[in-house]
């Protein structure tokens, strides 16, 4: 007889491990299959931020920002060695499209949505202190705001949540490639390959948390779920020689007015990100020369005295709704695609943010609970510490 699990999860990125932790905490037996390594994809190629998403206020995504800020507060409490507050600076120049009053309004709303909790304050940096801001250009500079958000090691955070899930009984098989699943009325029959051998198991519910590979996994599930129209969007980051000693910088690209972050990262500078539609295979993603030039032009515009030496570069993929208009404006809300509205057997996770992965996991659990047997909870995830190993 094949092994049985209440829940089988495909994908060991931040979304998959968060669902594993939430499910195991509620007492369910959980299997997680990851084809290469934990956080091998997008979950190790992000901007390394646990943040509310200040820029999402411009698009009217107030609910997402509020949820993100709640999650930021929880992760600061639960993972103090992994998630730390950092000062962020927003410089305003003569030609900056967002005026000081607009930014002050946005930062005030940001603090309100954070319920005026830890790290919700902001203030204007005095003109006499501008020369201390890591060589930030003062030519045409009119105002500098300082506020707080959080930074993390995305790969280490993913691994910490997985360790928590394993401590609650989750079975991790890695590397293991999911090959197919057949969905019946009462269970899912699953096959995967490990070390060149095919294995089989059954589960009450199958969770597709494969990130950029979500459609590839969905194609291996029978019967096929109705497709959800998405596009893959490439985000490239550069690691530069040098340091930023005063914190992080939220910059407006002089080319297209997008937000670009310059961040301290392991005694170097992390610069990103871009938004480029990607139509290739997710395994083949690589930074583009045009993206590198775009990021360096922005950095040199604001930090002209910094010598620029690129130490490394990496690119990750976001899953965003296939919509017309600017990528910047597209929704970052999660979409959960089920095989049916009542008692779903398969759920596909489309999109999502590092910051809100644990909140997404709770949404998944509420959706699939009618499809699962009764179990006794083992723990409350809101009280489970996450520590750097």
ROBAPA-663016 format. One record per residue: residue in three letters; x, y, z of N, C-alpha, C in turn. Coordinates in pm, whole numbers. Layout:
ROBAPA-663016
ATOM resn     nu     nv     nw    cau    cav    caw     cu     cv     cw
ATOM  ALA      X      Y      Z      X      Y      Z      X      Y      Z
...
***
This chain:
ROBAPA-663016
ATOM resn     nu     nv     nw    cau    cav    caw     cu     cv     cw
ATOM  UNK     84   -119      0      0      0      0     88    125      0
ATOM  UNK     50    223    -81    127    347    -89    114    429     38
ATOM  UNK    219    503     75    208    592    191     96    695    169
ATOM  UNK     30    730    280    -79    829    273    -41    951    357
ATOM  UNK    -74   1069    303    -57   1196    375   -187   1275    364
ATOM  UNK   -215   1353    465   -331   1443    453   -308   1545    343
ATOM  UNK   -184   1598    337   -153   1705    242    -18   1678    178
ATOM  UNK    -13   1684     46    113   1678    -28    136   1814    -93
ATOM  UNK    258   1866    -81    293   1999   -132    405   1985   -233
ATOM  UNK    388   2050   -347    492   2051   -449    559   2187   -447
ATOM  UNK    687   2192   -412    761   2318   -411    813   2355   -275
ATOM  UNK    944   2372   -266   1007   2408   -138   1053   2551   -132
ATOM  UNK    975   2641   -193    999   2783   -176    925   2833    -53
ATOM  UNK    923   2964    -35    863   3022     86    715   2989     99
ATOM  UNK    641   2983    -15    498   2953     -7    476   2808     36
ATOM  UNK    552   2716    -23    534   2575     10    568   2543    153
ATOM  UNK    681   2596    204    719   2564    342    625   2629    442
ATOM  UNK    570   2746    408    474   2810    498    347   2728    510
ATOM  UNK    299   2672    398    182   2585    404    215   2460    484
ATOM  UNK    334   2405    466    374   2286    541    372   2313    692
ATOM  UNK    426   2428    732    427   2461    875    285   2477    929
ATOM  UNK    202   2551    855     64   2575    901    -13   2444    911
ATOM  UNK      3   2356    811    -70   2229    810    -23   2137    921
ATOM  UNK    109   2125    938    162   2039   1043    122   2089   1181
ATOM  UNK    120   2223   1198     79   2279   1327    -66   2244   1360
ATOM  UNK   -148   2230   1258   -288   2194   1279   -308   2044   1293
ATOM  UNK   -199   1970   1294   -207   1826   1322   -215   1737   1200
ATOM  UNK   -203   1792   1081   -214   1712    959    -80   1648    924
ATOM  UNK    -86   1531    861     36   1469    808     68   1535    674
ATOM  UNK    194   1571    657    233   1654    542    356   1596    474
ATOM  UNK    353   1593    341    468   1559    258    500   1680    171
ATOM  UNK    627   1719    167    670   1826     78    776   1771    -17
ATOM  UNK    752   1788   -148    845   1745   -251    911   1867   -313
ATOM  UNK   1042   1868   -316   1119   1978   -377   1221   1918   -473
ATOM  UNK   1224   1968   -597   1304   1901   -700   1454   1930   -693
ATOM  UNK   1494   2044   -634   1638   2073   -628   1685   2102   -485
ATOM  UNK   1644   2215   -430   1683   2252   -294   1584   2355   -242
ATOM  UNK   1573   2365   -110   1484   2464    -51   1525   2604    -96
ATOM  UNK   1427   2685   -134   1450   2824   -175   1547   2834   -292
ATOM  UNK   1547   2734   -380   1639   2735   -493   1597   2833   -602
ATOM  UNK   1469   2871   -605   1419   2960   -709   1402   3101   -659
ATOM  UNK   1281   3155   -679   1252   3294   -647   1277   3326   -500
ATOM  UNK   1258   3228   -412   1267   3253   -268   1409   3280   -220
ATOM  UNK   1509   3268   -307   1644   3311   -271   1693   3422   -364
ATOM  UNK   1602   3475   -448   1641   3575   -548   1553   3699   -538
ATOM  UNK   1511   3731   -418   1426   3846   -395   1510   3966   -353
ATOM  UNK   1442   4074   -317   1512   4193   -266   1545   4181   -118
ATOM  UNK   1517   4066    -59   1552   4036     81   1477   4126    180
ATOM  UNK   1356   4166    143   1281   4258    228   1156   4192    285
ATOM  UNK   1129   4219    411   1001   4188    475    938   4324    500
ATOM  UNK    847   4361    411    799   4500    413    651   4508    378
ATOM  UNK    593   4622    410    452   4642    381    426   4671    235
ATOM  UNK    527   4719    164    508   4755     24    456   4897     12
ATOM  UNK    538   4992     53    498   5133     49    449   5173    -90
ATOM  UNK    514   5122   -195    477   5161   -331    341   5108   -373
ATOM  UNK    290   5003   -305    160   4948   -341     45   5041   -303
ATOM  UNK     73   5139   -217    -31   5235   -182    -74   5316   -303
ATOM  UNK     21   5342   -395    -12   5418   -516   -113   5345   -602
ATOM  UNK   -113   5212   -596   -205   5133   -677   -334   5102   -602
ATOM  UNK   -347   5154   -480   -469   5133   -403   -480   4997   -338
ATOM  UNK   -368   4925   -322   -371   4792   -262   -358   4803   -109
ATOM  UNK   -453   4871    -48   -445   4899     96   -455   4771    179
ATOM  UNK   -540   4679    137   -555   4554    212   -426   4474    213
ATOM  UNK   -360   4468     98   -233   4395     88   -127   4460    175
ATOM  UNK   -121   4592    175    -22   4662    258    -49   4637    406
ATOM  UNK   -174   4645    448   -208   4621    589   -172   4478    629
ATOM  UNK   -205   4381    545   -171   4242    573    -20   4224    582
ATOM  UNK     52   4285    490    198   4275    488    259   4335    614
ATOM  UNK    206   4447    660    258   4510    781    229   4427    905
ATOM  UNK    114   4361    908     85   4269   1020    185   4154   1020
ATOM  UNK    213   4101    901    309   3991    892    450   4037    927
ATOM  UNK    484   4158    886    615   4212    923    630   4216   1075
ATOM  UNK    526   4264   1144    530   4272   1290    546   4133   1351
ATOM  UNK    474   4034   1297    484   3898   1350    624   3840   1328
ATOM  UNK    680   3860   1210    812   3805   1182    922   3874   1261
ATOM  UNK    908   4003   1287   1002   4071   1375    999   4010   1515
ATOM  UNK    880   3968   1557    864   3909   1690    912   3764   1693
ATOM  UNK    880   3687   1590    908   3544   1591   1047   3508   1541
ATOM  UNK   1106   3594   1460   1235   3563   1397   1334   3678   1413
ATOM  UNK   1365   3718   1536   1451   3836   1555   1592   3820   1501
ATOM  UNK   1640   3697   1487   1775   3677   1432   1775   3675   1280
ATOM  UNK   1655   3670   1220   1643   3660   1075   1580   3783   1010
ATOM  UNK   1497   3853   1084   1422   3967   1030   1451   4087   1119
ATOM  UNK   1512   4190   1060   1557   4304   1140   1512   4435   1075
ATOM  UNK   1470   4531   1159   1435   4663   1109   1558   4735   1055
ATOM  UNK   1537   4808    947   1642   4889    888   1585   5027    855
ATOM  UNK   1666   5132    870   1621   5264    825   1623   5272    672
ATOM  UNK   1518   5330    616   1507   5352    472   1502   5502    446
ATOM  UNK   1565   5545    339   1568   5687    305   1504   5709    168
ATOM  UNK   1418   5808    160   1357   5848     34   1402   5990      2
ATOM  UNK   1494   6007    -93   1536   6142   -131   1437   6204   -231
ATOM  UNK   1412   6331   -217   1321   6404   -307   1400   6517   -372
ATOM  UNK   1405   6513   -505   1478   6614   -582   1381   6703   -658
ATOM  UNK   1436   6803   -725   1353   6896   -802   1267   6824   -904
ATOM  UNK   1320   6718   -965   1249   6651  -1073   1184   6519  -1027
ATOM  UNK   1183   6491   -897   1116   6371   -846    966   6385   -867
ATOM  UNK    902   6281   -918    758   6290   -950    672   6288   -825
ATOM  UNK    721   6227   -717    643   6221   -593    690   6335   -503
ATOM  UNK    601   6429   -476    635   6549   -400    647   6516   -251
ATOM  UNK    712   6605   -174    722   6582    -29    586   6565     38
ATOM  UNK    486   6643      0    356   6630     66    292   6496     32
ATOM  UNK    312   6448    -92    257   6318   -132    324   6205    -54
ATOM  UNK    455   6213    -41    527   6111     34    494   6115    182
ATOM  UNK    477   6235    235    438   6246    376    301   6182    399
ATOM  UNK    211   6205    306     78   6144    316     89   5991    309
ATOM  UNK    169   5942    214    186   5799    200    249   5736    323
ATOM  UNK    351   5799    378    416   5746    497    324   5752    619
ATOM  UNK    239   5853    626    141   5862    735     41   5747    725
ATOM  UNK     -5   5719    603    -98   5608    582    -30   5476    613
ATOM  UNK     97   5464    577    176   5344    605    181   5320    756
ATOM  UNK    206   5427    832    210   5416    979     73   5378   1034
ATOM  UNK    -32   5435    976   -168   5405   1020   -200   5258    996
ATOM  UNK   -167   5208    877   -194   5067    845   -110   4972    930
ATOM  UNK      5   5021    979     88   4942   1071     40   4956   1215
ATOM  UNK    -72   5029   1231   -133   5050   1364    -35   5117   1459
ATOM  UNK     53   5200   1401    151   5278   1479    236   5188   1569
ATOM  UNK    262   5066   1521    343   4971   1598    492   4995   1577
ATOM  UNK    571   4894   1615    716   4903   1604    757   4933   1461
ATOM  UNK    842   5033   1444    894   5066   1312    798   5142   1223
ATOM  UNK    693   5197   1278    594   5266   1192    620   5415   1179
ATOM  UNK    712   5469   1254    736   5613   1250    818   5656   1130
ATOM  UNK    823   5785   1105    909   5843   1002    937   5988   1038
ATOM  UNK   1040   6043    977   1069   6185    999   1153   6237    884
ATOM  UNK   1171   6366    880   1254   6430    778   1397   6441    830
ATOM  UNK   1493   6402    747   1634   6411    783   1678   6556    767
ATOM  UNK   1741   6609    870   1785   6749    867   1887   6772    755
ATOM  UNK   1879   6890    694   1969   6923    584   2116   6910    623
ATOM  UNK   2148   6942    747   2288   6935    790   2340   6791    795
ATOM  UNK   2249   6691    788   2290   6551    792   2298   6487    653
ATOM  UNK   2261   6559    549   2256   6499    416   2393   6450    370
ATOM  UNK   2499   6519    409   2632   6479    367   2677   6348    431
ATOM  UNK   2604   6299    529   2640   6171    594   2573   6052    528
ATOM  UNK   2489   6075    427   2406   5968    369   2479   5893    257
ATOM  UNK   2593   5835    290   2662   5740    202   2697   5796     65
ATOM  UNK   2717   5927     56   2753   5985    -72   2634   6012   -162
ATOM  UNK   2514   6014   -107   2395   6047   -184   2410   6187   -243
ATOM  UNK   2379   6201   -371   2392   6331   -437   2300   6434   -372
ATOM  UNK   2355   6553   -347   2275   6663   -291   2242   6769   -396
ATOM  UNK   2278   6743   -522   2251   6837   -630   2101   6835   -661
ATOM  UNK   2033   6943   -627   1888   6950   -648   1807   6880   -542
ATOM  UNK   1872   6830   -437   1802   6760   -330   1720   6859   -248
ATOM  UNK   1592   6827   -227   1503   6917   -154   1456   6861    -20
ATOM  UNK   1452   6728     -9   1396   6669    113   1445   6524    121
ATOM  UNK   1460   6474    243   1491   6332    264   1403   6281    378
ATOM  UNK   1325   6178    351   1245   6112    455   1318   5987    502
ATOM  UNK   1306   5961    630   1357   5836    686   1240   5761    751
ATOM  UNK   1222   5635    712   1121   5548    774   1185   5412    794
ATOM  UNK   1108   5314    843   1165   5184    874   1087   5071    806
ATOM  UNK   1161   4974    758   1107   4848    711   1205   4739    752
ATOM  UNK   1179   4615    714   1262   4506    763   1333   4434    649
ATOM  UNK   1448   4379    683   1532   4307    588   1556   4166    642
ATOM  UNK   1575   4070    550   1597   3932    592   1690   3863    494
ATOM  UNK   1736   3746    531   1800   3653    438   1689   3559    393
ATOM  UNK   1640   3579    270   1521   3505    225   1541   3354    226
ATOM  UNK   1660   3307    185   1686   3164    184   1689   3108    326
ATOM  UNK   1755   3179    418   1762   3133    557   1624   3133    622
ATOM  UNK   1540   3231    590   1405   3234    645   1324   3115    595
ATOM  UNK   1335   3084    466   1266   2968    411   1310   2840    481
ATOM  UNK   1439   2826    501   1491   2707    567   1445   2698    713
ATOM  UNK   1436   2812    780   1391   2813    920   1245   2770    931
ATOM  UNK   1161   2816    839   1020   2774    842   1008   2625    812
ATOM  UNK   1092   2574    721   1090   2431    692   1133   2350    814
ATOM  UNK   1236   2396    885   1277   2325   1006   1164   2320   1108
ATOM  UNK   1090   2431   1120    976   2434   1210    871   2332   1167
ATOM  UNK    844   2327   1035    747   2231    983    792   2087   1009
ATOM  UNK    921   2061    991    972   1926   1015    964   1889   1162
ATOM  UNK    987   1986   1250    978   1957   1394    836   1918   1433
ATOM  UNK    738   1957   1350    598   1923   1374    555   1798   1298
ATOM  UNK    649   1735   1229    619   1608   1164    618   1607   1013
ATOM  UNK    641   1720    948    641   1723    802    752   1636    745
ATOM  UNK    720   1559    643    819   1480    570    867   1559    449
ATOM  UNK    997   1587    443   1058   1656    330   1135   1555    248
ATOM  UNK   1106   1549    118   1184   1466     26   1245   1559    -78
ATOM  UNK   1379   1566    -76   1451   1661   -161   1592   1607   -185
ATOM  UNK   1634   1596   -312   1561   1632   -433   1464   1522   -474
ATOM  UNK   1349   1564   -524   1247   1471   -573   1161   1547   -674
ATOM  UNK   1142   1490   -791   1065   1557   -896    925   1499   -906
ATOM  UNK    826   1583   -886    687   1545   -906    665   1513  -1053
ATOM  UNK    605   1397  -1082    585   1358  -1222    439   1356  -1264
ATOM  UNK    349   1317  -1173    208   1319  -1211    119   1299  -1088
ATOM  UNK     -7   1337  -1104   -109   1311  -1002   -242   1288  -1072
ATOM  UNK   -316   1191  -1025   -451   1165  -1072   -547   1194   -957
ATOM  UNK   -643   1282   -984   -733   1328   -879   -864   1250   -885
ATOM  UNK   -895   1183   -776  -1023   1113   -763  -1113   1195   -673
ATOM  UNK  -1231   1145   -649  -1327   1221   -568  -1282   1234   -423
ATOM  UNK  -1208   1134   -373  -1175   1134   -231  -1026   1141   -201
ATOM  UNK   -938   1140   -304   -796   1148   -278   -719   1181   -406
ATOM  UNK   -589   1206   -388   -499   1232   -499   -393   1121   -500
ATOM  UNK   -375   1057   -614   -271    956   -630   -152   1021   -700
ATOM  UNK    -37   1020   -634     78   1102   -674    197   1015   -705
ATOM  UNK    272   1052   -808    398    987   -840    510   1090   -844
ATOM  UNK    629   1047   -800    747   1133   -806    871   1047   -824
ATOM  UNK    977   1109   -872   1103   1038   -893   1208   1089   -795
ATOM  UNK   1278    993   -737   1386   1023   -644   1500    924   -669
ATOM  UNK   1619    977   -691   1735    892   -718   1711    794   -832
ATOM  UNK   1641    842   -935   1619    760  -1052   1508    657  -1039
ATOM  UNK   1441    653   -925   1334    556   -903   1200    627   -888
ATOM  UNK   1094    564   -936    959    619   -926    893    570   -797
ATOM  UNK    834    663   -725    764    633   -600    621    684   -611
ATOM  UNK    534    626   -531    393    666   -532    344    689   -390
ATOM  UNK    250    780   -376    184    805   -248     46    860   -277
ATOM  UNK    -34    873   -172   -168    930   -184   -183   1042    -83
ATOM  UNK   -272   1134   -113   -299   1246    -21   -443   1289    -37
ATOM  UNK   -497   1346     68   -632   1402     59   -634   1528    -27
ATOM  UNK   -525   1608    -17   -518   1735    -90   -377   1752   -145
ATOM  UNK   -371   1804   -267   -243   1836   -332   -232   1987   -345
ATOM  UNK   -119   2045   -299    -94   2188   -307     19   2212   -407
ATOM  UNK    -11   2289   -510     88   2326   -611    148   2461   -571
ATOM  UNK    264   2455   -508    334   2576   -462    466   2588   -535
ATOM  UNK    463   2565   -666    586   2557   -745    635   2691   -796
ATOM  UNK    570   2801   -758    617   2932   -799    617   2948   -950
ATOM  UNK    730   2988  -1010    733   3006  -1156    705   2878  -1235
ATOM  UNK    717   2764  -1169    691   2634  -1233    546   2589  -1210
ATOM  UNK    460   2677  -1158    325   2638  -1120    247   2579  -1238
ATOM  UNK    262   2634  -1357    190   2583  -1473    247   2450  -1520
ATOM  UNK    377   2433  -1510    438   2305  -1547    387   2193  -1457
ATOM  UNK    375   2222  -1328    321   2123  -1235    173   2098  -1265
ATOM  UNK     97   2205  -1290    -46   2191  -1317    -73   2101  -1437
ATOM  UNK     16   2106  -1538     -2   2024  -1657     14   1875  -1629
ATOM  UNK     73   1841  -1514     94   1701  -1479    -16   1646  -1388
ATOM  UNK   -118   1728  -1364   -230   1688  -1280   -350   1657  -1368
ATOM  UNK   -411   1541  -1344   -528   1499  -1422   -645   1470  -1328
ATOM  UNK   -765   1525  -1358   -796   1616  -1469   -735   1754  -1447
ATOM  UNK   -707   1820  -1560   -639   1949  -1559   -730   2058  -1504
ATOM  UNK   -675   2141  -1413   -750   2256  -1363   -766   2360  -1473
ATOM  UNK   -868   2440  -1461   -884   2553  -1553   -764   2644  -1537
ATOM  UNK   -698   2682  -1647   -578   2766  -1636   -610   2905  -1584
ATOM  UNK   -517   2961  -1508   -528   3098  -1460   -427   3182  -1538
ATOM  UNK   -471   3286  -1609   -380   3361  -1697   -277   3442  -1619
ATOM  UNK   -151   3406  -1635    -43   3477  -1566     72   3502  -1663
ATOM  UNK    160   3591  -1622    287   3613  -1691    400   3603  -1590
ATOM  UNK    513   3556  -1637    633   3555  -1554    707   3685  -1577
ATOM  UNK    746   3748  -1466    814   3878  -1473    949   3864  -1406
ATOM  UNK   1053   3893  -1482   1190   3879  -1432   1231   4001  -1352
ATOM  UNK   1291   3975  -1237   1349   4081  -1155   1497   4053  -1133
ATOM  UNK   1581   4142  -1179   1726   4124  -1168   1782   4211  -1055
ATOM  UNK   1880   4157   -985   1952   4229   -880   2101   4222   -907
ATOM  UNK   2171   4325   -862   2317   4329   -869   2372   4340   -727
ATOM  UNK   2484   4275   -703   2558   4294   -579   2684   4375   -614
ATOM  UNK   2697   4493   -554   2806   4586   -586   2908   4589   -473
ATOM  UNK   3031   4614   -511   3136   4636   -413   3107   4767   -338
ATOM  UNK   3145   4773   -212   3120   4892   -131   3014   4865    -26
ATOM  UNK   2987   4966     54   2891   4952    164   2801   5074    174
ATOM  UNK   2682   5052    229   2591   5159    267   2578   5152    419
ATOM  UNK   2638   5248    488   2646   5240    634   2526   5304    704
ATOM  UNK   2448   5387    632   2337   5457    695   2202   5388    673
ATOM  UNK   2203   5275    604   2077   5203    584   2043   5184    438
ATOM  UNK   1914   5183    408   1862   5150    276   1812   5277    206
ATOM  UNK   1807   5269     72   1764   5385     -7   1655   5342   -105
ATOM  UNK   1546   5417   -101   1430   5395   -188   1438   5502   -296
ATOM  UNK   1478   5462   -417   1512   5556   -523   1409   5551   -635
ATOM  UNK   1388   5664   -700   1301   5672   -816   1387   5669   -942
ATOM  UNK   1370   5566  -1024   1450   5556  -1145   1429   5680  -1232
ATOM  UNK   1538   5747  -1272   1522   5864  -1358   1473   5826  -1498
ATOM  UNK   1480   5699  -1532   1439   5656  -1666   1288   5638  -1678
ATOM  UNK   1225   5571  -1577   1082   5543  -1588   1006   5560  -1458
ATOM  UNK   1070   5619  -1357   1007   5653  -1229    967   5531  -1145
ATOM  UNK   1017   5413  -1178    994   5296  -1095   1076   5307   -966
ATOM  UNK   1034   5228   -867   1108   5223   -741   1226   5126   -754
ATOM  UNK   1344   5171   -712   1464   5089   -709   1521   5096   -567
ATOM  UNK   1561   4982   -514   1619   4979   -380   1770   4961   -388
ATOM  UNK   1842   5038   -307   1984   5017   -282   1996   4981   -134
ATOM  UNK   2046   4861   -106   2038   4805     28   2174   4754     75
ATOM  UNK   2203   4767    205   2323   4700    258   2299   4549    259
ATOM  UNK   2398   4473    213   2380   4327    206   2515   4258    224
ATOM  UNK   2536   4200    342   2657   4123    372   2784   4201    336
ATOM  UNK   2791   4324    386   2905   4414    368   2924   4458    223
ATOM  UNK   2818   4446    144   2819   4496      8   2689   4571    -16
ATOM  UNK   2658   4601   -141   2538   4676   -177   2452   4590   -269
ATOM  UNK   2327   4572   -233   2231   4500   -316   2144   4602   -388
ATOM  UNK   2137   4592   -519   2066   4689   -602   1961   4618   -686
ATOM  UNK   1834   4660   -675   1729   4598   -757   1595   4665   -732
ATOM  UNK   1499   4635   -812   1500   4527   -910   1437   4577  -1039
ATOM  UNK   1436   4491  -1140   1377   4523  -1269   1243   4452  -1284
ATOM  UNK   1172   4484  -1390   1046   4416  -1422   1042   4394  -1573
ATOM  UNK   1079   4273  -1615   1089   4239  -1756   1006   4114  -1783
ATOM  UNK    911   4122  -1876    833   4004  -1911    926   3892  -1957
ATOM  UNK    905   3772  -1903    991   3658  -1933    908   3548  -1997
ATOM  UNK    953   3498  -2112    875   3398  -2185    951   3266  -2203
ATOM  UNK   1065   3254  -2142   1142   3130  -2155   1109   3030  -2046
ATOM  UNK   1188   2924  -2041   1174   2823  -1936   1227   2881  -1805
ATOM  UNK   1157   2860  -1694   1203   2916  -1566   1345   2875  -1528
ATOM  UNK   1386   2755  -1570   1521   2708  -1535   1629   2786  -1608
ATOM  UNK   1593   2858  -1714   1693   2925  -1799   1708   3074  -1770
ATOM  UNK   1645   3123  -1666   1648   3266  -1638   1791   3313  -1610
ATOM  UNK   1822   3433  -1659   1953   3494  -1635   1940   3645  -1649
ATOM  UNK   2015   3722  -1571   2011   3868  -1584   2047   3912  -1725
ATOM  UNK   1983   4018  -1771   2010   4073  -1903   2103   4194  -1892
ATOM  UNK   2184   4214  -1996   2275   4327  -1997   2200   4460  -1988
ATOM  UNK   2083   4467  -2053   2006   4591  -2051   1952   4620  -1910
ATOM  UNK   1921   4513  -1834   1876   4531  -1696   1992   4581  -1609
ATOM  UNK   2108   4526  -1628   2225   4568  -1551   2255   4716  -1576
ATOM  UNK   2249   4757  -1703   2275   4897  -1736   2170   4988  -1672
ATOM  UNK   2046   4945  -1677   1935   5021  -1617   1960   5044  -1467
ATOM  UNK   1997   4939  -1396   2019   4949  -1252   2142   5035  -1221
ATOM  UNK   2248   5015  -1296   2370   5092  -1271   2350   5239  -1302
ATOM  UNK   2276   5270  -1408   2248   5411  -1440   2173   5478  -1326
ATOM  UNK   2077   5405  -1268   2001   5461  -1155   2094   5483  -1035
ATOM  UNK   2175   5384  -1002   2263   5395   -886   2361   5511   -903
ATOM  UNK   2422   5521  -1021   2522   5626  -1043   2458   5765  -1048
ATOM  UNK   2330   5770  -1086   2260   5898  -1083   2251   5951   -941
ATOM  UNK   2225   5864   -844   2207   5907   -705   2335   5902   -623
ATOM  UNK   2429   5815   -663   2555   5802   -588   2673   5819   -685
ATOM  UNK   2690   5939   -739   2791   5961   -844   2934   5941   -797
ATOM  UNK   2958   5952   -667   3096   5939   -617   3135   5795   -587
ATOM  UNK   3037   5704   -591   3067   5563   -568   3133   5502   -691
ATOM  UNK   3247   5436   -673   3299   5355   -782   3212   5231   -792
ATOM  UNK   3183   5187   -913   3089   5077   -933   3163   4954   -984
ATOM  UNK   3156   4848   -905   3212   4720   -945   3108   4613   -912
ATOM  UNK   3060   4542  -1014   2957   4440   -996   3024   4309   -952
ATOM  UNK   2992   4266   -832   3050   4142   -779   2973   4020   -825
ATOM  UNK   2840   4032   -832   2757   3921   -876   2622   3976   -919
ATOM  UNK   2545   3892   -984   2413   3930  -1033   2323   3807  -1026
ATOM  UNK   2195   3829  -1004   2100   3717  -1003   1964   3767  -1046
ATOM  UNK   1881   3674  -1093   1746   3709  -1138   1647   3608  -1084
ATOM  UNK   1530   3658  -1046   1420   3573  -1001   1296   3603  -1083
ATOM  UNK   1195   3520  -1067   1072   3534  -1144    952   3554  -1052
ATOM  UNK    872   3656  -1080    744   3675  -1014    634   3616  -1102
ATOM  UNK    530   3567  -1039    411   3523  -1112    304   3630  -1093
ATOM  UNK    271   3702  -1201    175   3813  -1192     60   3790  -1289
ATOM  UNK    -57   3848  -1259   -171   3833  -1351   -137   3885  -1489
ATOM  UNK   -187   3816  -1591   -167   3860  -1730   -266   3972  -1759
ATOM  UNK   -220   4096  -1744   -305   4213  -1763   -235   4312  -1855
ATOM  UNK   -312   4402  -1911   -252   4510  -1989   -205   4620  -1894
ATOM  UNK   -125   4708  -1944    -79   4819  -1863     55   4791  -1798
ATOM  UNK    102   4887  -1719    234   4878  -1657    241   4764  -1558
ATOM  UNK    352   4690  -1560    373   4580  -1465    369   4633  -1323
ATOM  UNK    424   4754  -1304    428   4817  -1172    290   4824  -1108
ATOM  UNK    186   4839  -1192     50   4858  -1141    -25   4728  -1117
ATOM  UNK     30   4616  -1159    -44   4491  -1148    -56   4445  -1004
ATOM  UNK   -164   4373   -977   -192   4327   -842    -85   4230   -794
ATOM  UNK    -44   4246   -669     45   4150   -602    -34   4058   -510
ATOM  UNK   -166   4064   -519   -250   3976   -437   -231   3831   -480
ATOM  UNK   -241   3740   -384   -232   3598   -412   -360   3551   -482
ATOM  UNK   -345   3451   -568   -463   3386   -628   -452   3236   -599
ATOM  UNK   -558   3181   -540   -564   3038   -509   -662   2972   -604
ATOM  UNK   -611   2886   -691   -691   2821   -794   -722   2678   -753
ATOM  UNK   -850   2649   -727   -890   2515   -687   -955   2438   -799
ATOM  UNK   -958   2305   -783  -1023   2223   -885  -1175   2230   -874
ATOM  UNK  -1224   2272   -757  -1368   2291   -738  -1388   2381   -618
ATOM  UNK  -1505   2442   -611  -1529   2540   -506  -1554   2475   -370
ATOM  UNK  -1617   2357   -370  -1645   2285   -246  -1554   2162   -236
ATOM  UNK  -1498   2141   -118  -1411   2025    -93  -1303   2008   -201
ATOM  UNK  -1221   2110   -223  -1118   2099   -326  -1014   1991   -294
ATOM  UNK   -963   1927   -399   -857   1828   -385   -723   1884   -430
ATOM  UNK   -726   1988   -512   -603   2050   -563   -615   2200   -549
ATOM  UNK   -508   2263   -500   -500   2409   -493   -368   2453   -556
ATOM  UNK   -377   2546   -651   -258   2607   -707   -239   2746   -650
ATOM  UNK   -117   2775   -605    -84   2907   -548    -18   2990   -657
ATOM  UNK    -84   3097   -698    -34   3184   -804      5   3319   -743
ATOM  UNK    132   3356   -760    178   3484   -709    214   3475   -561
ATOM  UNK    204   3590   -495    236   3595   -353    367   3666   -326
ATOM  UNK    385   3705   -202    502   3779   -158    571   3705    -46
ATOM  UNK    701   3722    -37    778   3666     74    715   3706    207
ATOM  UNK    683   3834    221    633   3887    348    504   3819    392
ATOM  UNK    414   3791    298    281   3742    333    266   3591    318
ATOM  UNK    376   3519    308    368   3375    284    293   3301    396
ATOM  UNK    313   3343    520    245   3275    631     96   3307    631
ATOM  UNK     60   3429    595    -82   3464    583   -147   3387    469
ATOM  UNK    -74   3370    358   -125   3290    247   -149   3147    290
ATOM  UNK    -59   3093    370    -75   2956    419   -204   2939    499
ATOM  UNK   -238   3039    579   -363   3031    656   -484   3034    564
ATOM  UNK   -476   3111    455   -586   3115    358   -601   2979    291
ATOM  UNK   -489   2917    258   -493   2783    197   -558   2684    293
ATOM  UNK   -520   2690    419   -574   2594    516   -724   2611    535
ATOM  UNK   -771   2734    536   -916   2755    547   -989   2700    426
ATOM  UNK   -927   2711    310   -991   2666    186  -1000   2514    180
ATOM  UNK   -897   2444    227   -894   2298    213   -946   2222    334
ATOM  UNK   -976   2291    442  -1019   2222    563  -1136   2128    541
ATOM  UNK  -1238   2164    459  -1350   2071    438  -1308   1940    368
ATOM  UNK  -1192   1940    304  -1146   1821    231  -1058   1731    317
ATOM  UNK  -1032   1771    440   -938   1700    526  -1006   1628    641
ATOM  UNK   -945   1521    691  -1000   1453    809   -980   1538    934
ATOM  UNK  -1054   1508   1037  -1041   1579   1165   -908   1544   1230
ATOM  UNK   -836   1643   1276   -708   1623   1345   -701   1714   1467
ATOM  UNK   -612   1679   1559   -591   1760   1679   -469   1848   1656
ATOM  UNK   -485   1978   1677   -375   2072   1652   -258   2045   1746
ATOM  UNK   -137   2070   1694    -15   2050   1772     43   2182   1824
ATOM  UNK     20   2290   1751     85   2416   1786     11   2532   1722
ATOM  UNK     43   2651   1770    -10   2776   1716    104   2846   1643
ATOM  UNK     94   2858   1509    206   2915   1433    236   3059   1473
ATOM  UNK    138   3128   1529    163   3266   1571    256   3274   1692
ATOM  UNK    288   3156   1750    378   3153   1865    504   3071   1840
ATOM  UNK    523   3024   1718    640   2940   1687    758   3025   1646
ATOM  UNK    865   3019   1724    985   3096   1694   1057   3041   1573
ATOM  UNK   1119   3129   1498   1199   3092   1381   1339   3148   1403
ATOM  UNK   1437   3060   1405   1570   3105   1439   1671   3067   1330
ATOM  UNK   1775   3148   1319   1885   3122   1230   1964   3004   1283
ATOM  UNK   1993   2909   1197   2065   2789   1243   2213   2816   1252
***
